[in-house]
Amino acid sequence: MDPLVATTAAIATSLLSAASLYAASSHCRWPSWRRHAARGTLAGFVFALVSLWLFIAELGVGAGLCAMLGTWMLGLMALPYLAWRSAPNPRLEQDNGAAR
């Protein structure tokens, strides 16, 4: 497999794993993602294992483990931040409705 394709697939599956785990979380602020919460945990761990396998096949055990964990944790931190910045705050909407 081409190294660029393998690395891109590894990064994509790692971020897909983070997205699946965030969707399964009770802290998910995107309502459209909450519908997939039941399958999110299992899919998240399967994608994490596939990503780890792809990174190890491309970079070796030590570097592959570090690269997978780095991209995975970046996704796990970035998704809640993006949701916090983009999703509407339900408490704020309730306060605006009460003020009318």
NORFENMO-V872917 format. One record per pair of residues at least 12 apart in sequence whose ideal C-beta (glycine too) atoms are under 10 Angstrom apart, sorted by the first residue. I is the first residue (numbers start at 1). J is the second residue. D is the distance in whole Angstrom. If there is no record, write none. Layout:
I|J|D ; I|J|D
//
This chain:
1|54|9 ; 1|57|8 ; 1|58|8 ; 3|58|6 ; 3|59|9 ; 4|58|10 ; 5|58|10 ; 6|54|6 ; 6|55|9 ; 6|57|7 ; 6|58|5 ; 6|59|9 ; 7|54|8 ; 7|55|8 ; 7|58|6 ; 7|59|8 ; 7|67|9 ; 8|54|10 ; 9|50|9 ; 9|51|8 ; 9|54|6 ; 9|55|10 ; 9|58|9 ; 10|50|8 ; 10|51|5 ; 10|52|8 ; 10|53|8 ; 10|54|4 ; 10|55|5 ; 10|56|9 ; 10|57|8 ; 10|58|6 ; 10|59|9 ; 10|64|8 ; 10|67|7 ; 10|68|7 ; 10|71|8 ; 11|51|8 ; 11|54|9 ; 11|55|9 ; 11|67|8 ; 11|68|9 ; 11|70|10 ; 11|71|5 ; 11|72|10 ; 11|74|10 ; 11|75|9 ; 12|47|9 ; 12|51|8 ; 12|54|9 ; 12|71|9 ; 13|46|9 ; 13|47|5 ; 13|48|8 ; 13|49|9 ; 13|50|5 ; 13|51|4 ; 13|52|9 ; 13|53|9 ; 13|54|7 ; 13|55|9 ; 13|68|9 ; 13|71|9 ; 13|72|10 ; 14|47|7 ; 14|48|7 ; 14|50|9 ; 14|51|4 ; 14|52|8 ; 14|54|9 ; 14|55|8 ; 14|67|9 ; 14|68|6 ; 14|69|9 ; 14|70|9 ; 14|71|4 ; 14|72|5 ; 14|73|9 ; 14|74|9 ; 14|75|6 ; 14|76|10 ; 15|47|9 ; 15|51|9 ; 15|71|7 ; 15|72|8 ; 15|74|8 ; 15|75|4 ; 15|76|9 ; 15|78|9 ; 15|79|9 ; 16|43|8 ; 16|44|8 ; 16|46|10 ; 16|47|5 ; 16|48|9 ; 16|50|9 ; 16|51|8 ; 16|75|8 ; 17|40|10 ; 17|43|8 ; 17|44|5 ; 17|45|7 ; 17|46|8 ; 17|47|4 ; 17|48|4 ; 17|49|9 ; 17|50|8 ; 17|51|6 ; 17|52|9 ; 17|68|9 ; 17|71|9 ; 17|72|6 ; 17|75|7 ; 17|76|9 ; 18|44|7 ; 18|47|9 ; 18|48|8 ; 18|51|10 ; 18|71|8 ; 18|72|6 ; 18|73|8 ; 18|74|8 ; 18|75|3 ; 18|76|5 ; 18|77|9 ; 18|78|8 ; 18|79|6 ; 18|80|10 ; 19|33|8 ; 19|36|10 ; 19|40|9 ; 19|43|9 ; 19|44|8 ; 19|47|9 ; 19|75|7 ; 19|76|9 ; 19|78|10 ; 19|79|6 ; 20|33|9 ; 20|36|8 ; 20|37|10 ; 20|39|8 ; 20|40|5 ; 20|41|8 ; 20|42|8 ; 20|43|4 ; 20|44|4 ; 20|45|8 ; 20|46|9 ; 20|47|6 ; 20|48|9 ; 21|40|6 ; 21|41|7 ; 21|43|9 ; 21|44|4 ; 21|45|8 ; 21|47|9 ; 21|48|8 ; 21|72|9 ; 21|75|9 ; 21|76|7 ; 21|79|9 ; 22|37|10 ; 22|40|8 ; 22|44|8 ; 22|75|8 ; 22|76|7 ; 22|78|10 ; 22|79|4 ; 22|80|7 ; 22|82|10 ; 22|83|8 ; 23|35|9 ; 23|36|5 ; 23|37|6 ; 23|38|10 ; 23|39|9 ; 23|40|4 ; 23|41|9 ; 23|43|9 ; 23|44|8 ; 23|79|9 ; 24|36|8 ; 24|37|5 ; 24|38|8 ; 24|39|8 ; 24|40|3 ; 24|41|4 ; 24|42|9 ; 24|43|8 ; 24|44|6 ; 24|45|10 ; 25|37|8 ; 25|40|8 ; 25|41|9 ; 25|44|10 ; 25|76|10 ; 25|79|9 ; 25|80|8 ; 27|80|7 ; 27|83|8 ; 27|84|10 ; 28|40|9 ; 28|79|9 ; 28|80|8 ; 28|83|7 ; 28|87|9 ; 29|79|10 ; 29|80|8 ; 29|82|9 ; 29|83|4 ; 29|84|7 ; 29|85|10 ; 29|86|8 ; 29|87|4 ; 29|88|9 ; 29|89|9 ; 29|90|9 ; 30|79|9 ; 30|82|9 ; 30|83|6 ; 30|86|8 ; 30|87|6 ; 31|87|8 ; 31|88|10 ; 31|90|10 ; 33|79|9 ; 33|83|9 ; 33|87|10 ; 44|72|10 ; 44|76|10 ; 47|72|9 ; 48|68|8 ; 48|69|10 ; 48|72|6 ; 49|68|10 ; 51|64|9 ; 51|67|9 ; 51|68|5 ; 51|69|10 ; 51|71|8 ; 51|72|7 ; 52|64|7 ; 52|65|7 ; 52|67|9 ; 52|68|5 ; 52|69|9 ; 52|72|9 ; 53|68|9 ; 54|67|10 ; 54|68|8 ; 55|67|5 ; 55|68|4 ; 55|69|9 ; 55|70|10 ; 55|71|8 ; 55|72|10 ; 56|68|8
//
